[in-house]
Amino acid sequence: MWSIKFPFTGQVDEKSLNSLLPVGTRTEATDNDRFVVIMDSYPPRKVGDICAVEEAVIIRFYTDIHEGSVFATGFGLRHPHYNPGQILFGYVYRTPSGLFQLDKLPSILRSEAISQMENYDTAGNVYFVSFYRGGWDTEFLTVATMQKVLPRGELGFFEVAPVTLHLGDIENERTM
């Protein structure tokens, strides 16, 4: 399952949310701040859900079913800057407690991220990762690939992936 936080202000109702969605999908309210996304197929399928939060909505895509992946693709085409299927590249630090921290903002260009490797090759427990935008939230990062950064700016063998990393805050790890 992928999710993204999409900026949204104004009335949160079926009509306003339907204007965000790709053709062939619609919302149905389940309670005050929650909506289910339905794909108009035969039979109709639940392909995601939407939850209203302050000045945004969180959209979850049920990518474990084909129609949910189609919904994610359609949403990405309609809103390229919030494409849940876009691959991003970056670096994560692994802490002694086993938590990870994503360093800086990830890049959409692999070559740009690789060019930054010299900043990481002397640090310990740093990994170069690729992941989908929809697999990244404040607490977890589901990586597609993960390689240890070695001295002299080289990458190690691929680690077991995909894997979900539990994110933490290295600077404040003692208080966690």
C-alpha positions as CSV (number, residue, x, y, z in Angstrom):
1,M,0.0,0.0,0.0
2,W,1.3,3.5,-0.9
3,S,0.2,6.8,0.6
4,I,0.8,10.5,0.0
5,K,-0.1,13.7,1.7
6,F,-1.8,16.0,-0.8
7,P,-2.3,19.7,0.0
8,F,-6.0,20.5,0.1
9,T,-7.9,23.4,1.5
10,G,-11.6,24.1,1.5
11,Q,-14.6,21.9,1.9
12,V,-13.8,18.2,2.1
13,D,-16.7,16.3,0.5
14,E,-17.3,13.8,-2.3
15,K,-17.7,16.5,-5.0
16,S,-14.4,18.3,-4.1
17,L,-12.4,15.1,-3.7
18,N,-13.8,13.7,-7.0
19,S,-12.2,16.6,-8.8
20,L,-8.8,15.4,-7.6
21,L,-9.2,11.8,-8.8
22,P,-8.4,10.3,-12.2
23,V,-11.2,9.4,-14.6
24,G,-13.1,6.3,-13.7
25,T,-12.8,6.7,-9.9
26,R,-15.0,8.4,-7.3
27,T,-15.3,8.8,-3.6
28,E,-18.0,7.7,-1.1
29,A,-18.1,9.1,2.4
30,T,-17.7,6.6,5.3
31,D,-17.8,9.2,8.1
32,N,-17.0,12.9,8.7
33,D,-13.3,12.9,7.6
34,R,-13.0,9.6,5.8
35,F,-13.8,8.5,2.2
36,V,-13.3,5.3,0.3
37,V,-12.2,5.5,-3.4
38,I,-14.2,3.3,-5.8
39,M,-13.1,2.3,-9.3
40,D,-16.1,2.2,-11.6
41,S,-15.3,-1.2,-13.0
42,Y,-17.4,-4.4,-13.0
43,P,-17.8,-5.1,-10.2
44,P,-16.9,-1.8,-8.6
45,R,-13.7,-2.1,-6.5
46,K,-12.3,-0.3,-3.5
47,V,-8.9,1.0,-4.7
48,G,-8.0,3.4,-1.9
49,D,-9.1,5.7,0.8
50,I,-8.8,9.4,1.8
51,C,-8.6,10.9,5.2
52,A,-8.8,14.7,5.8
53,V,-6.1,16.3,7.9
54,E,-5.3,19.9,8.5
55,E,-4.9,21.7,5.1
56,A,-4.3,18.3,3.3
57,V,-5.7,14.9,2.6
58,I,-3.9,11.6,3.0
59,I,-4.6,9.4,0.1
60,R,-3.8,5.6,0.4
61,F,-3.5,3.5,-2.7
62,Y,-4.3,-0.3,-2.3
63,T,-1.5,-1.4,-4.5
64,D,-1.9,-5.1,-3.5
65,I,-4.7,-5.3,-6.1
66,H,-4.3,-4.5,-9.8
67,E,-7.1,-1.8,-9.8
68,G,-5.3,-0.1,-6.9
69,S,-2.1,0.1,-8.9
70,V,-4.1,1.5,-11.8
71,F,-5.6,4.1,-9.5
72,A,-2.0,5.1,-8.3
73,T,-0.8,5.4,-11.9
74,G,-3.8,7.5,-12.9
75,F,-3.3,9.8,-9.9
76,G,0.4,10.2,-10.7
77,L,-0.4,11.2,-14.3
78,R,-3.0,13.7,-13.1
79,H,-0.7,15.1,-10.4
80,P,3.0,14.5,-11.4
81,H,4.5,16.3,-8.4
82,Y,2.6,13.9,-6.1
83,N,3.1,10.8,-8.2
84,P,3.1,7.9,-5.7
85,G,5.0,5.7,-8.2
86,Q,7.8,8.1,-8.8
87,I,11.2,6.6,-7.9
88,L,13.4,8.7,-5.5
89,F,17.0,8.3,-4.4
90,G,18.7,9.2,-1.2
91,Y,20.8,8.2,1.8
92,V,19.8,6.7,5.1
93,Y,21.8,6.4,8.3
94,R,21.3,3.3,10.5
95,T,21.5,4.0,14.2
96,P,22.7,1.6,16.9
97,S,19.1,1.1,18.0
98,G,18.2,-0.1,14.5
99,L,16.2,3.0,13.5
100,F,17.0,4.8,10.2
101,Q,17.1,8.5,9.3
102,L,16.7,9.8,5.7
103,D,19.3,12.4,5.2
104,K,18.1,15.6,3.5
105,L,15.5,15.6,0.8
106,P,15.7,12.7,-1.7
107,S,16.5,13.3,-5.4
108,I,14.5,12.3,-8.5
109,L,17.7,11.9,-10.4
110,R,19.9,8.9,-9.6
111,S,23.0,10.6,-11.0
112,E,22.4,13.7,-8.7
113,A,22.2,11.5,-5.7
114,I,25.3,9.4,-6.7
115,S,27.3,12.7,-7.1
116,Q,26.7,13.4,-3.4
117,M,28.2,10.1,-2.3
118,E,31.5,11.7,-1.4
119,N,29.7,13.3,1.5
120,Y,28.8,9.9,3.0
121,D,31.7,7.6,2.2
122,T,33.5,8.2,5.5
123,A,30.4,7.9,7.7
124,G,29.5,4.5,9.1
125,N,26.3,2.7,8.5
126,V,25.1,4.7,5.6
127,Y,23.0,3.2,2.8
128,F,22.1,4.5,-0.7
129,V,18.4,3.7,-1.2
130,S,15.8,4.0,-3.9
131,F,12.1,4.1,-3.1
132,Y,8.7,5.1,-4.4
133,R,7.3,8.4,-3.2
134,G,4.2,6.6,-2.1
135,G,6.3,4.3,0.2
136,W,7.7,7.2,2.3
137,D,6.0,8.8,5.3
138,T,7.1,10.3,8.6
139,E,7.6,6.9,10.4
140,F,8.4,4.4,7.7
141,L,10.3,4.1,4.4
142,T,9.8,1.2,2.1
143,V,12.9,0.9,0.0
144,A,13.1,-0.9,-3.4
145,T,16.9,-1.1,-3.3
146,M,19.4,-0.6,-0.5
147,Q,23.2,-0.6,-0.9
148,K,25.9,0.1,1.8
149,V,28.1,3.1,1.0
150,L,31.7,1.9,1.2
151,P,34.9,4.0,1.6
152,R,36.2,5.7,-1.6
153,G,32.7,6.4,-2.8
154,E,31.8,2.8,-3.8
155,L,28.5,1.0,-3.3
156,G,28.3,-2.5,-1.8
157,F,26.1,-5.3,-2.8
158,F,22.4,-4.9,-2.8
159,E,20.8,-5.7,0.5
160,V,17.6,-7.6,0.8
161,A,14.9,-5.4,-0.6
162,P,12.1,-4.4,-0.7
163,V,12.2,-3.8,3.0
164,T,10.4,-1.3,5.3
165,L,12.7,0.8,7.4
166,H,11.5,2.3,10.7
167,L,12.5,6.0,10.7
168,G,13.7,7.8,13.7
169,D,15.6,11.0,14.6
170,I,19.3,10.4,15.2
171,E,19.9,13.7,16.9
172,N,17.1,13.0,19.4
173,E,17.6,9.2,19.6
174,R,18.3,9.2,23.4
175,T,14.9,10.8,24.0
176,M,13.0,8.3,21.9
